[in-house]
Amino acid sequence: MPLIVVTANRHRQELTDDFLFMFGQQLRTDIAETLTCTDPGGQLTAEDIEVKIEDRVPKRSIGGEKYDLQVTVFANDYPSRKANLAERGKQLKERVRHALPQTLHGFVWILLSPAAFEEF
């Protein structure tokens, strides 16, 4: 199950609670479509994605001040996902860009690693 952490600079008026909620909902679909791969376990739906939205708090966050929105994706490292990771990153960037006002500056960062997920 990929985990997405969205860090928002809440000094930007555009980044309201309602906007970030809707953005997070759309991001679930975008991530699922971008990261789905052919490896066993690599098929994703929006329901497989968890999005955590955090506020960038100046006295508790050091660095990253130049970004209004940071999208960090933690996902399993599957061979077919890794094979074209740079292209997947570009696709996700474009999807995010279309969902945001042009006045915002940020990044997407996809981090793949070996992982195990077991429900209980």
Summary of the structure (lengths in Angstrom):
residues: 120
radius of gyration: 14.6
end to end distance: 13.9
largest distance: 42.9
contacts: 309
relative contact order: 0.25
helix: 35%
strand: 23%
